[in-house]
Amino acid sequence: MSDVERRTLVHELEVDQLEQFDRAGEAFHRVRKAFAAMAQRSGAAENPEYKKAVPTMMWGFQINFAQRILLGMQMPSVIKDMQEKLDAGETAVLQLVNTNEAAQDDALSKLDDPDDIETLNVSALESMVNMIMNYYPVHLYKSAIHPKTGKRYMKLVLDAVGKTIEVDEYVKDRNRLVEGLRGTMQLPDGPLEQVLNHTFMLDGKAVLGSKISSEVTGRKQRVIINENGEKILEDKPDNKAETRAFMDDKRRILMFSGAGATGFSYHADLDEKNQRMRNHYVLQAGWRADAALQGFGRAHRSNQKQAPLLIQVTTNVKSQRRFTSAVARRLDQMGALTGGNRQTGGKGVIPAEENLENSYANDAVRGLFRDILGGRLRGDTAEVRRTMDLQDNLRAANTKLDNAKTPEEAASLKKVRDAAARELLVFNRNRQGIQPADLAEELGFAALTNEDGAVNDQKLPPVSKFLNRLMSASVARNDRYYELFEERLKANIEVAVAEGTYDTGVEAIRGQSVEAIHSEVVYTDPVGGSDASYVQLEVTDPVDFNSHRDLINAEIGGKYKFLHFVLQKRSKRVYAIFEAPNGVRDGNSVPMLRRVPIRKGKDLIATKDSLSTQGFRAAYEQLDKAQAEKLWDAEIERHPKEETRKYNLISGDVLAVWKKIIGDPRVRRTVTDTGQRLIGRIIAQQHLSETLRNLGAGGAKISKDPRKVLSKLRKGWGFRLSNRWLIKTVYVDEKARIEIKGPDFYADKKEIGSWMNEGLVTETHEAKVRLFLSDNDNDALAILNTLLEHRDIVEETDPNPDGGGVGANEKAGNYQPGRDNATSEQRQMGQELIDEARGRVPLGNVAGVKTVASAIAAEMVDYETVTLVGQAVHTPEDIATLSQVYRDPRFETFRYFFADATGRIVGQVGISQRLTGSVAAFPKGNDEKWLSDTAARFGAAKIGAVHNHPSGSSSPSASDIDMAQKTHAALNGAVELQQVVINSNEYSTVAS
């Protein structure tokens, strides 16, 4: 199969489009401020439900509003490019997420005359009007005392029949705000409308897009322009029929949304008539990488004449990268899965460097905000003064307009306001400075400093929120913020590259020896017959050592100054200490040092201060050159000369099972010793069992018969689906209900909307939308039939599981604090063990318990992070130090570190029932044999077992000692076991 070719199509906004976008942003901020002012005036600002829901809703609306505008604005370039492809005898496939179906249906329902389609308004501006009409705080509130908190708040006033009361004066304000918006801007139609209503040239003839396009979306009807130039409402053809028309070569364009992203194929299938080249335009990748991957797979599958050309569409508005950033890394990996190679020379649909969901970008945002709030980016004095004057003028004009008494006065004041807004917009296009107040005025970020003026780090936004807010600024200011952000991002990456710590997402698994020690087919496509396999790899490499002489002579490539050698007293390891490039901490540049061990590639970068602390000096001893050389060579002599790493890989038709694979979506490729080429998704050891279960590997298949499933659900059973969703019995107000847990009401709203039509029940509990099956069996069966059509059941749980779990009959409202999923049996058992724990033996006074009461090594605090897999654990202190990464003082947990013969961690497993006074030592239904089996699976020779005591004492209980002795006996010396109990700053060992 040919590699996928990819390119980016960038639409440069025209001057009038720039003005439209800027006006839309200014209109949003005017609305946002009007909402805030009215919320204060009406009392809604002091209502918990309003405060929690409406501000978040508004910013969510804004990002969709801006995206919708840019999506429409970029279509002229898309349509021009499509015409060129049609002229070349090729086809166009358009992928998008939003069809604006809800807005269209709402507009149709509001028509005074259903036949008067010409007046239909489905623009982005109308969606803003609808938002104002639905959420503007026009209701009456009164002061009240909250029954739970005892605090005063503002409560909605209800009339005699339980309805909210609107205040006439507030309603008039709302209506004036709406009227002030109408006519202020002309915004483009959506992509579907523009393609359907465009006149294309095909075979020398002019033809409407609606005649040569197939639409595979969730829309039931649509408004198009016919040959006479009239708007008409028509029923949209069935999706299967639309797809068939395209595959039969009766249509040259196909547009699909999420409704057409699964269960349909649009590729150049050798068994179909339409084998033309597919040009796949990604208009919207969406927020979810798995959905983008599924969408891409529609036009690129097996048995095709040629792979498609993948075209990512965007504009020159820099922060529009936000829409592509969330899926950048995964889409590029998908290119490797389908094309066999990630090295595409910058032709990726979304290049990996545009992935902004990382620590470098977050640090860049924090650094930028610190500079702005510190006044370091204000610009010159004249620019600052002019900016403030123009902003004051616009605020005054808006205030006068909001207080207009008559329509005539409002019309006159609106012209004044528009002139003031335009003057500010024109000035901003050339303004370079950013003042602290701009963060609130332009991006809505307020109260970012403490009372003493210091920056409040907790309130600085993550990169995703920052980029979202940029979409509300004018294009010029948007670009200025982004340029400053990008400068800092590049600097952070350059430092990381220089330090050797930059995460490039290396795709190849390389080794002196790569052996596939196990392979099994875990999925077969029922239609195409393609397979996905689980492959376990063993990769062996010689260990590459640093020469102390080369280190001193080369001084790390001649760049950094060698300082001295040190010996870590605890581990008896030798290190060389070098200067390193300055790093970034909390947005500030700080001096760094590099700690270099005997092994290459294991350097540690730390702040200079952290390597100068009292704790560091106590843990390390400085060596002279002669001492260091002797100890360095001796340590190399003792160290194993080669190492073997294990990888779990799902290879083959990975896209078909993408949602069933648990964990990070890392994609890797390799060639084994026998020449077998593999590419697939890496599965971390802790996620392997669940992933294989999701894929149906091993064990009997669980029936998906909806009637049998419903019968069990009515009896309290629970089911886990292959995409990790749960269907389970819960209790709400003492009534048994069947809940579907897992779907996101907003991300999956298209699918959920179709379920609601079939009888799904949605309810809001504490601001969260919950989904329930209907009490009516027929409606419930309809939902289950749809739900299980493309999802397997991977686990079923009886009504009375030992540890709660998926099918527990949990009664809402009866949980004790910190025990969200505890059954009554668990609570009783937990209390008994808590009582036992209170009788723990005194620290270090009982035979069989060796207590080491020392502080957890300062190393983790100083270096800020500990990477577990690959770390060496030789002593109880090593185990205690590493386990602090996972310690949660609310719950008792058990964690096993599995290490090879050299003491290097090769895997880890954690267990918790989220109880404060007890924890099972093994997963449900297992005993000591599980531990030896798991050690064998990891290839481990040593096990470090650690658990914490939420009580704060690190002294082991009687049951801890008993468990350690039984486990040690069961292992029978085959694997070395060391058990540790920890609290926040000390630990004890349990001799077995």
N, C-alpha and C positions, 0 to 999 in steps of 0.2 A: 504494500500500500504506500502511495506517495505521501511524503510529509506534507503537513498542512501549511500553506502559504498564508501569511497574515500581514495586514497593514492597518494603519490608522488614517481615517478620513477626518480632517479638522476643518470645521466650518468657521470662517472668520466672520464675526458679527458685523453687519452693515451699520452705518451711522444711525439710521432710524431704529435698528434693533437694539443698539447700545442704549439709546434714549428710552426705549420701551422697557428694557430690563431695569434701568436705573429708576424709572418712575414706579415700576412694580415694587422694588425694594423700599423706596420712600413711602409708598402707600402702606406697605406692611408695617413699617415702623410707626406710622401715624396711627394705624389701627391698634397696634400693640400698646402704645402709650395711652390711647383712648380707653382701652380695656382696663389698664392699670389705674387710671384716674377714676373711672366709674366704679371699679371694685372698691376703692377706698371710700368713695362717696356713699355707695349703697350699703357697705358693710360686708360685701362678699369676700373682701380681702382677709377678713377674720373668720371665714367659714372654712373648716378643715377640708371638706370635700372640694370646694372651689379651688383653694390654694394648691391642693395636691394634683388636681386634674387639668385645670384650664391653662395655666402657663405652659405646662409640658405639651399639651395639645397644640397650642399656638405655634411653638417652635417646630413641632412635628409637621404641622400644616405648612409652615414656611419652606421647609426643605423640599416637600413634595410640590409646592407651588412653584418654586424656582426651577426645580427639575422639569416640571411640566412645560414651563415657558421655554427653557433652553432646548428641550426635546422638539418642540414645534419649530423653533427658530433654525435648527440645524437641518431641517428637512429639504430646503431648496438645494443644498449641496448633495444630499442623499439622492434626491430625485434626478438630478443631473447625472450623477454617477450611474444610477440604475438605467437611465436611457442609453448610456454608452454600452452597458452590458447587454441590454436587449438588442441594440444595433449589431452586436457581435454574435448574436444567436444564443446568448446565455440566459440564465434565469436569476432572479433575485429572491432571496429568502430574508425576511425581516423579523428579528427577535426583539420583543418588548415585554414589559411587565404590565403597565397600566393601559387599559382601554377606555377609561373614563365612562364606563358603562353606568355606574351609579349616578354620576352627574347628568348623563343623558336621560336616564329614566326619571330622575327628579325633575329635570326641566320639562320633559314631556307631560308629567303629571300636573304641572303648574300652568299649562297653556289654557288661556280662556276659551279658545276654540281649538279642539283637538286636530282639526283639519288645517289650521293655520301654521304649518311647519316653518314657513319663512321667518317667523318671529322667534324661532327657537334659539336660545343662547346657552351654549355649553362651554363658554370660554373659561380660562383660568381665573379671570376676574370674577366671574359669576360664582366660582367656588369660594372665593373670599367673601363675597356677599352672603352666601349661604352659611359660612362659618360665623359671621357676625350675627346673623339672624338667629342662629341656634345657640350661641354661647355668650352673647353680650349680657352682662349682669343687670338685667332690668327688673329683677324680683325684689320683693320686700323682705327684709331681714329684721330680726330683733335680738337683743342681747339675752344670753341664757348661760346657765352653769352646766358644763359638760358632766353627765352622770358618772362617767368613769374616771376622768382626770380631776374633776373639781375645779377646772379652770374656766374662766369666762370666755365665751366665744359668740359669734353671730350665727343665729339659726334662721333657716327659711321659715317664713310665716305661711301657713296653709289656711285655706278658707274652710267653710263648713263641710264641703265634700272632699276635702283632702288635696285640693289643687293649689299650686303656687300662685301668688298674687303679683301681677305686674304693676309697676308704678308708671303712671302716664308720662311723667316728666322724663323718666329714664328711657321709655320707649321712644319718645320724641328725639332724644339725644342719639339713640341708636339709628333711627331713620335718617337723621341729618348726616350721620357718619356714612351711611350707605349712599345717600344721594351725592355726597361729596366725592365718592369714588367713581360713580358711573360717568362714563365719557372721558375719563382722565387718560386712558391708554387703550390702544388696540393690540390685543394679544393674539398670537397665531393659533390656528386649529391644531388638533393633535395629529400624530403621524398617520393613523389609520385614515382620517378624513382627508388629509392632504394627498395621500396616494390614491385613494378611491375616487377623488374628485379631480385629479390631475389628468390632462389629456396627453397621452403618450403617443409616440410614433412607432407603429409596428408594421413591418413589411410595407412601408411607404404610405400607410394609412393612419389617420388620426383616430385614436380610440380611447375612451374613458378608462381610467384605472379600474373602476368597478367591473368592467367587462373582462379584464385579463388578470384579475387578482383573486386569489383564494384567501379567505380569512378564517383562521382556526383559532378562535378565541371563545370566551365565555358569554359573549353578547348574544342576545336572542333577536334583537332588531337593531337597525341602524338607519341613520339619516344620510342620504347621498344626493348628489346632483345628477339629474338625468340629462339626456341628449338635448333637451329644450332649455337647459339651464335652470330648471326648477328643483327646489328641495323636495324630496319625497321620503316618506318613512316606509321601509320595507323589512320583511322578516329576513334575518340572516340565514343562509342555507346551513344545513347540518354540517358539523365539522368533518365527519367521515366523507360526506359527499364533496366537500371543498378539497379535502386532501386527495381524493380519488381524481378529481378534475385536474389537479396539478400534476399528479404522477402519470396521468394519461396524456400529458402535454397539451391539454386544452386551455391551461392558464400558464402564464409565464412569470407571475409574481405570487409568492405566498407569504402571508404575514401571520405570525403566531404569538400568543401570549402564554402565560403559565398554564392555561387550560389545554394548550397544544404542545406542552413541553414534555409530556409523558404519554406513552401509548401510541405515538404517531412517528412515522419516519418520512423524511423529505429528501433523502440522499439520492445520488444518481445511481439507483439500483439497476444492476444489469438485467434484472427480470422485469423491469418496467419500461414503458415507452419513452418516458421523459428521462433521458440520460445526459441532458445538457449540463454544462458547468454550473455549479451552484455558487453564487456570490452571497455569502451569509453576513448580513449587516447586523451587528450587535448595537441596536439603538439604546437598549436598556439591559444591562447585565443583572440589575437588581442588587439587593443587599446580601443575598444569600448565594454563596459560591456553589453550593450543591445544585441550586436551581439553574444557575448559569451553566454549569457543566452539563446538566441534563438537556438544556436548550441547545447547546452547541452540538451535542450528540445526535440531535434530530437530523442534521444535514451531513453528518460524517459517521458512516457506519460501515460494516463489512459488506462485501459483495458489491462494491460501487465501482463505476467506471473511472472516476477520478475523485480525489479529495476536493473539498470546497476551498474557496478563497475566503478567509475570515477577515471581516472589516469592522474594526472598532470605530464607532462614530462619536465625535466629541466636538466641542467648540474651543475657541481661544480664551474662554474664561478659565483662568488657571485653577480656581478652586473646584471646578467641575470634576477634577481628579477624584474628589471625594466619592463620586458615584462609582468610580472604577477601582478605587483603592482597596475596598473591602474584599474584592475577589481577585485582585491582581496576582497574588502568589499562586492561588489555586488554579486559575485559568492557565497560567503558564505551565504549571505542572500537568494540567490536563493535556496541553500540547505535547508534552513528553509521553504521556500515556497513549495518545492516539497516533502521534507521529514518530515516536521512538527517540526523540532527541530534543532537549531543551535549548541547545545552543543554536538559536535562530538568528543570530546577528542583529538583534534589535528589531526584528520583524514581529515580535510577539504581539498578540492582540492587545494585551495590557502588559507592558514590560515589567519585570520584577522590581526595577528600581522605582516604579510608581506605587509600589506597595507601601502605604503610609501607616499601616497598622503595626507599628513597632516602637521599641524603646527610644530609638534615635529621633524619631519624629516627635514623640511625647516630650523628650528632653528639649527639643528645639522650640516647641510651643512654650514650655516653662521659661526657657531663656528669653524668648521674645517678650513675654508678658512682664518678666522682671525688668527688662530694659525699658519697656513702655511705662510701667508704673514708677520706675525710678527717674523718669523724665529725660532719659538719654536719647529719645527719638522724636523730640518735640518739633524739630525744624527751626528755622530762624524766627526771630521775634516778629517781623512784619507778617509772616505767613500765619503765625499763631494768632495775632491780633485780628487779621482779616477773617480767619476761620471762625473765631468766636463771634464776630459781628454778624456774619452771614447766618450762623446757627441761631443767634438771637432773633434775627429778622424772621426766619422761618418759623420759629416757635411762636412769635407774636402773631404772625399771619394765621397760623393754625388755630390759635386761641380765639382770635376774632371770628374766624369762620365757624368754629364750633358754637359760638354764642350768637350767631346770626338770628334775627327775629323773623325775617320774611324770606320767601324764596328769591325775591329780587335782590335783597341784600346779600344773601348767600351766593348768588351767581356773581355779583360784583366782587365779593371778598375771595371767591374761589380763583378769580383771575389774578388777584394780588398774590394769593398763596402760591399759585402755579409759577408765577414769575420769580418769587423768592426761592422756590425749590429749584427751579432751573438755574438760577444764578449760583446757588450753592453746588449743584451738580457739576456745572461747567468749571467752577473753581477747583473742585475736588479732583478733577481729572489731571490736574498738574500739581496738586499738593503732595509733598513728600513727607512732611512731618506727621507723627501720630502722638496725640496727647493722651494722658491717662483717661480723661473724660470721654475720649472717642470710643473706648472699649464698651462703655455703657450706651452711648448715643448711637453708634453704628452697628455694634454686635450684641448688645443686650447683656454684657457682662458687668455686673455691678457688685459693690461690696467685696472687693478682692483683697482689701487690706484690713489689718487689725486697727484697734483704736489708736495705737501708737504710730500708725502709718506704715508699719512693716507689712510686707507681702504675706498673705495667708496662703501657704502652700496647698492647704487642703481644698481651697476654692478655685485653684487654677484648673482650667478645663483640660481634658485629654484631647489628643489631636483630632479625633472624630468629631467631637463637639465643636471645636474651633473651626474646622472646615465646614461643618454644617452652617454655623453662624455667618461665615464669610459670604454665603450665598444671599444674605439679606443686605449686603453692602452694595454700593455702586460698583460697576465693573472696574473703574480706575482704582478705587480704594481696595476692592477685592484683590486686584493684581498687586498693589503695593504691600498689603499685608502678606500676601503669598510670597512675594520676592524676599521679604525680610525673614519669613519663616524658612524659606528654601535655603537662604544663605546659612542659617544656623544648622539646618539639617545636613547640608553638605559638609560643614565643618565637623559636626559630630561623627559623621561616617568616616571622614578622612582620619580623625584621631583614632577611631576604632580599627581602621585598616592598618595604621601605623603601629598600633599596639598589638596587632595580630589577633584581635578579638571580634572582628566584624563577621556577622552571620550572613554568609552569601547564599545559604540554602544549597550547598553542594549536592549535585544530583547523582554522582556515581559512587557505587560501593566498590572500592578497589582493594586488592590484597595480593600478597604473594601467592596465596592459594584461596580460591573461592569454591566451596563445595556445597552442593545442594544435598543435605543429608536426609531431607524428608519432603515429599510432595504428594498432595492429594487434591482432587477436584472437589471444590466446595459449592460450585454453582454452575448450572447449565441453562442457557437461555432456551426457554421452551419453544420459541419460534425459530430463531436463527441457528440454535445449536452451539453458539460460542460458549466457552468455558471460562471460569475464574478458578484459580488454584491457590492453595496455601502452600508456600514453600518456606522451609527453614534452612537458612544459610549458616555455614561456619566459615568465617573469613580469618585467615592466619597471616600474620606479618612479622617480620623480624623487628625487634625493638631498636629504635634509633637513639643512640646516646649522644649527649653533648660531651665534647672534650673540654676539660677546664682550661687547657692551654689555648685552644681555639677561641673559647669565650673571651678570655682576657685579651688576646691579640686582636680579635675582630671587633670586640666590644659591640656585639649584636649588629653586625653589618657596618661597623664604623660610625654609627649614628649616635649611640648613647654611651655615656660614661660609666665604666665599671667602678663600683664603690668598694665592695668587700665580700668575703664569704661568711656564711653563718651556718651553725649546726642547730637543728631543731632538737632540743633536749629529749622530748618525749619519744619521737620516732627514730632518732639518731640519723636523720637525713641531712645531707649537705645541700646548700643552695648558694647561688651567686646572686648578688643584689646589684641591679643597674638602675640608672635613671631611665625614665620613660617619657614620652610626649605628654604634655598636659592633658588632663581629662576634663569631663564636664560632670559636675555634681550640683543638682538643683539649679541648673542654668548658669553656674559659675565655673570659670576655668580654675582648676586646682592642680598642683604639682603631683606627679605620679612616680611610682617606682615599680620595677619589674623583678619578680623573684623567679629565678631560673633553676630548675632541678637537673638531675642527671639525664632525664629523658627529654628528648626534643618534643616540642609541641605541647608541653605541659606547663608553660609559663603562667604565672599569676600576676595580674596587674592590680595594684592597690594604691591607695592614696599615700603620699609621703607621711602624712600625720599618723596613719594607722600602723605604719611600720616603725613608728617612733614612740609608741605608747609604752607605759610601764608593763602592761601585760605582754607585749611583744618582747621587750627586753628580758622579761622573766622566762619566756618560753624559748628564747634563742640565745646562743652563745657565739660571739664573733670569733672567727678563726684567722690565724695568719696564713700566708700562702703555703708554707710547707705542710702545716696541719691539714689544710683543705685538700691539697693534692693527694695526700695519702688516703684520707677518708673518702674522697671522691672516687678514686680508682677502686677502693675496696667495695664501695656500694655498687659500682657497676659490675664487679666480679660476682657479687651475691645475687644480682637481679636476674630473673628469667630472660633468656635471649630472644624469645618469640612469644607472641600472645595471640589468642584466638577470641574473636568476637562473634556473637550470634545475632542474627537478624530474622525477624518474621516478616514475610512478604506475601501480600495478596496480589497475584499477577494474573494476566490475561484480560478478560472483559471486566475491568475494574469499574468502569463508569456505570455498568448495569447494577452493581452492588454497592455503589459509593455510600449511600445513606445507611447501609447496614454495618459499615466499618466504624469502629469506635476509636476516638483519639485524634491526634493531630494528623492533618492530611499531607504528610510528607511523602513525596514520590521519589523513588530511587531506581537506578538502572545498574545492571552488572552483567558480566560475562563469567560463567563458571569455568572450572578447570577443563570440563569436557566440551567447551565451546557453546554451551546453551546460553542464549541471550534472554535476559529477564528484565522486565520493567514493571513496577507496580507500587503499591502503597505499603509503607512500613507500619507495622503494628507493634506498639510497645507491649512488653510481656504482660503487664498488668491488665491490658485490654484484650489479650488474645482469646481467653476463654469465652468472653461475652461476644466477641466478633464472630468466632466460629459457630457459636450457638445461633446468632442472628442469621448466619448463612445456611443454617440447617445441617452443619457438618457434625456427624455423630449423633446418636440418640434417635428415638422414634419421632416421626412427624406428628405434630399436634393438629387435630382436626380443626378446619376453619369453617365447618358447617355453621352458618349463622344461628340456626335453631338450637343446635347443641350448645353453642357458645352462650346464647341468651339464657338458656335454661340454667346453665351453671352460674351465670352472672346473677340471676335471680336468687340463687342459693348462696351467694356470697363469695363465689370464686373470683379470682383476679387473673388477668392475662397481660403479658408483656409482648409487644409487637416487635417486628424486626427493625423498625426505625426507632425503637426505645420508647414509644408511646405506651401508656398503660390504660387498660380498661378495668375498673375495679369498683367494688361496692364500698361506699362511704356513707356516713350518717350525717345528715344535715337537719338540724332541729329535731333530732331523735327519729328521723325518717330515713330508711334505707334508700339510697339513690345510686345509680350506676353512672360513674363519671369517666370521661375520657380526658386523661392527663397527658400533656405533651404538646399538642398543637398550640401555636401562638395565635391568639385571636386576630391580631393585626397582620402578621407575616403570612398567615395561612387563610386570610379572610375570604379569598375567592372560593377555596374548597369548602370552608366552613359555611359560607353562604349557600352553597348548593345543598349541604346537609340540612341546613335550617329549613329549606324548602321541603325536605323529606321528613321533617318532624324533630330535628335536633332542638334541644332546649338550651338556651343560653341564659345565664343569670350572673349578675355582678355581686360579688361578695368582697367587701373591703377593697373596693376599687380594682378588683381583679375579675376578669371575665372567666367564668367556669362553664364547662360543657357537659351536659347530661343527656343520657338516652331518655327517650319518652317512656312514660309508664305504659303507653299503648304498645302492645307487642308488635303490631304490624309496622308502626313507625320505627320502633327500635330495630326490627329485622331489616328494614330498608336501609337504615344507617349502617348497620353491621355489614350488610352485603356490600355496600360501597366501600366501607372502611377496610374490609379484609380482601377486597378484590386484588390489590397489588401489594399487600403486606402479609407476611407470614406471622403466625403465633410461635414465639420461640420459648415461652415459658408460661406455665399455668400454675396457680397456687391455690391450695384448698382454703376454705374459710377460716381455718384455725392454725395458721403456721406458727412454728415455735418462736420465731423472732420477728413477728410483725410481717413486714415485707409487702409484696404486691397485693395480696388478697386479704390483708387484715381488715376486720370489721372495726374501723376506728370511728369513735363517736366524737364529732367535732365539739370542741369546747371543754373536753375533759382532760386534755394533756397537762402534765406538769411542766413548769418552765424548763426549757432546754431539751424537751423530749418530744419533738414534733410527731414522731411515728411510733411512740411506745404504746403497747397494749397493756391491759391491766395485769396480765401475767408478768410482763417485763417489769412493770413498776414494782410489783411485789418482790420479784427476784432481785431487782436492783436495790430495794430498801434492805433486804436481808444481807446482801453483800456489802452495802454501805455500813451496816451495823458491824459486820465482821471486820471491815477495814478500820473502823474506829478502835479495834482492839489489836492493831498491828504491834508487832514486837518493837521494843526500843531500838533506836538506831545503833547497829553494830554490836548488840549485846547477846545475840543468840548464835549458837553454833550453826554452821551451814550458811550463814549470811555474811558476805564480805561487803562492807560498806566503805565507799570512798567518797568522803564528804568534801569535794572540792568544787570550785566554780567551773561552769562549763567554759571550755577554752575560749579565750577572747578572739580567736581567729575568725569565727563566723561573724561576730559583731564588727570586727575591723574590716574584713573583706566584703561584708554586706551580702554575700551569697555563697552557697555551698552547692556544687553540682554532685548529685548522689551517685548515679551510675558512673563507674570509672574511678570513684574515690576508693581509697584503701582504708580498711578497718582492721586494725591489729589489736586494739585494746578496748576495754569498756568505755574509756573516755572518748575514743573515736566514735563509737556507736552512739553514746549520749549526745555528743556534739552534733552529729548529723541528724539525729531524730528531732532536734529542736525545730527543724524546718517544718515539721508536721504537727508539732504539739498544739493542741487546742485545749485550753484550761477548762472549757465547759464540759467536755466529754472524756470518758476513758476510752483509749484506743490501743490497739495492738498492732505492731509493725515488725515485719521480718525483713532483714537485709541478708541477701544470699550473696556470698563471696566465693571467688575461686581460690585455688591453693595459695596464690600470692597475696590474698587478702583484698583483692579488688572486687568491688560490688558489681555483680552482673545482673541483678534484678532485685525488686522489692515488692512486697505485698502489704497492704494495710487493711485492717478489720476494725469496724466499729458499729455498734448498735445505737450510737448517739445517746448513751446513758451516762449519768454522772457518776455511778458507783460500780459499774461492772462492764466487762467486755468478754466476749467469747474468744478463746485462744485460737480457734480454727473456724473456717467458714461453715455455714449451716450444713448440717448433715455429714460433717467430716470429723476425723479424729487425728491422732498423732501420725497416722500413715500419710495423711495429706502433706504433712511437712516434709517427710522424706521423699515423697513423689515429686513435690514441687522443687526441692533441691536438685533432684535428678534431672528434671526438665530444664533447669537453669544451668546444669553442669556445675553445681556449687559443691565446694568441699567444706565450707564453713557457713554457719547461720548465726546472725546476731538478732536476738529477739528482744524487743523493747516495748514497754508500755508505760503510760504516764498515770499519775494519781491526781485527779482533780482536787483532792483534799489538800494538796500542797506538800504532803510528805513523800519523800522518796524511799521510805522504808518499805520493804516487801511484806505483803500479808501472808498469812499461813497458806492460803490457797495459791498464792504466787509460788511459794516454795514447793508445794505439793505438785503443781503443774510442771514446774521445771524438772523435778526429779522423775516424774512419769515420762515426760517427753525425752529426756536424756536416755532413760532405759529403753524406750521404744526405738530410738535411733541406733542403739547398740554399737556406738563408736564409729558407725559408717560416715557420719558427718559430725564435725565439731560444732557444739552449741554453746552460745554465751548469752545469758539473759540479763537484761538491765532494766531497772525501774528509775524513772526520772521525774523531777518537777522542774521549776523554772531555773534553778541555779545549782542543783546538786543531783547526784545519782547514786544508786547502790547496785551492786551485782548480786545475783542469786547463785550461789554455788550449788551444782547439781551432782 
